């Protein structure tokens, strides 16, 4: 599975480390420039500030089969437009810091939501790679 993490803040850095500990190598790109953003990923994780989320989502053009999820606990799923039919939310109920990354992500509770059952199953599957909750 090709995963792209959009953002380089606290959440993105901790997610990248959690995935890498499980042998999954997500690509990380800056939400400001989107430099090096691939358009053929299976999963795009938007770990950006709420005030920038809508604008960043609109700038990402990917295969319509790709799954797009954001990590916000306050933004609705509707922030993803009709051009991203496979969308959801992956919200980790945890404070994060780049300076002191989590040693063990497996006990972090994660709340998920999706537009349909297949997308919910996919989000649940990738969440299980890094957490049991």
GILIN-V418239 format. One record per helix or strand of 3 or more residues. SS is the DSSP state (H for helix, E for strand). FROM is the first residue (numbers start at 1). LEN is the number of residues. If there is no record, write none. Layout:
BEGIN
((SS,FROM,LEN) (SS,FROM,LEN))
END
This chain:
BEGIN
((E,3,4) (H,10,12) (E,27,3) (E,43,4) (H,50,10) (E,67,4) (H,77,3) (E,87,6) (H,105,3) (E,110,5) (H,117,12))
END
